[in-house]
Amino acid sequence: MPPAFEAVAAWAGTGRVVRATELDVAMRRLPEPQKAVLISSGVPLIDDLVGTVSFHAEPTMYRLANSDDPRWMYGAAPETGEVHIWSPDGSAGFVNSTVIHWLCSLHLVGSWLTSSTVIDRWDEDGQAEEQALAENADLLTRIRDLDPPAFGNGAHTTHFWPGVLDRWLY
């Protein structure tokens, strides 16, 4: 179940969670629960991950947000709501099975980033590194349990979430 808007805003900060309006999603061919969660929960802004939120229809997907890298955007596939990250040249990569899974994954990652006591200093000493690696492994397990295809085989070179979380440590 996706988190409530208040739970997301508690870690993301005031003004850093953008909710869709009913008009934004009315004509989208997405399952109703996925439309509803974009309105009720919202998309959090997360540094180095989600830079801006944009609910625009594109020819092959429904844009959800832009990454901090302007060459990439997150979008949902019509009918299924499967979330991918796309580049303007048409290349794409799988992120999550549904919009709901994506928002839950963003909540897990964002709340970890804002509550971890070691993520910003993981390389100061061996103990901090061990704790950061353990937190990272726990977070990946939680994402795998939530949405197994998003974790895949755990390879950071071929699967979005393992790759993103690996980057935060290196």
N, C-alpha and C positions, 0 to 999 in steps of 0.2 A: 504494500500500500504506500503510495507516495506521501511524503510529509506535508503537513499543513503549511500554509504560507507563513504563519507566525514562527514555526520551527525553522524554516529556511532563513527568514529574515533575522532570527536571533543570532546566527553565526555569520551570515552574509553582510549584514549591516543595513541600516536605513537607506532606502533608495537603490539597493543593489539586487533586488528581485523584481523581475518584470513579468507581469501577468498578461495573458492575452485577453482580449475582450470577446464577447460572443460573436461580434461581427468579424473579428480576425479569423475565427475558425469555422464560421457557419457553413461556408461552401466547400470546406475541405472534405475529401473522401477519406476520413479517418474514423476508426471505431469511436463511438460516443464517449466511452470512458477516457480515451486519450485526449479528446478535445476538452473534456471537462477538467482534467488535471492541469492543462495549460492555463485555464482560467482560474482555478482554485489554488493551485500550488505556486505556479510561476517558475521562471527560469532564473537561476542565480548567476550573477556575474562573478567569475572566479579568475583572478589574475593568472595569466599564462595559459588559460584554458577556454574561457568564454568571455570575450571582450565586449560584445554588444548583442542585444537580442533583437531579432527581426522576424516578424511573422508575415513573410511575403511568399506568394506562390511563384515557383520557378517552373520551367517547362517539364522537368522530370521529378520534382520533389517539392515539398513544402519547407521553405527555409524556417529554421527555428532560431538560429543564432550564428554569429560570426566568431571564429576563433580569434585570439589575439594576433595571430599571423593572418594578415589580410588575404592571403592566398587560399584560405580554407574556410568553409562554412558548414554548419551542421544542418541537416535536413531530414525530414521524415518522408518515407516512401508512401505514395497513395495506397489506400486500402489497408495495408498492414501496420503502418506507422513505424516500420523498422527505421532506426536512426543510423545515418551514415555521415561521414565527413567528406565533403566534396571540394574539389578545386575548380577554378574557372575553366581549366583545360579538359574537364570531364572525368578526371580520375577520381575514384572514390574508395573509401574504406569503411567496413562495417564497424559500428560503435556499440549499439545495443539493439535488442530484439524489438522493443517498442518505445514510444515516447515515455511511458510510465517507467520502464526500466532505466531509461536515460536520466530522467529527473531524480530517481532514487539513487543512481550512481553518482550524479553530481552532488546530491546531498551528502552521501557518504564521504566523498572526496573533500568537499568543501568544509564539512564539519571537522574532518580530520586535520586539514591544513590549518584551521583556525584554533584548534584545541591542542595540537601536539606541542609538547614542550621541547622537542628535540629536532624537529624538521628543519629549523633554520640554523642549527648548530651541529648537525649530525657528524660533521667531519672534524670537530674539535678534539675529540678523544675517542678511545675505543668503546667506552661504555655508552656514549651518546650514539655512536654509529650502530652498535648492537641494538639499542632501543629503537632507533629509527628503522632499521631493517625489520625488526619484529613488528612494529606498527604497520609498516608497509605490507608485510606478508599477511597480517591480520586483515588489512583493508582489501587486499586482493582476494582473500578467502571470502570475505563478505560479498564482494562483487560477483565472484564465481557462484556463490550460493544463490544470489539474487537472480543472476542471468548467465547461466553457464556458457552460452555462445559468445558473450562479451569477453570472457576470459580465454576461451578456446583452449589451446594447449599451453597457455601461459607464456608463449614466446613474445618478447617485447618487440621483435622485428616484424611480426605479422598480426598482432592483436593490439587494438587501440589502448585499452586500459592498462595492461601490463607495460606497454611502451610509455604511456604518460607517467605512470607512477615510478618507473625506472628513471625517467628524466629528472624527477624532483630530487633524487638522491645523487645524481651525477651530472 
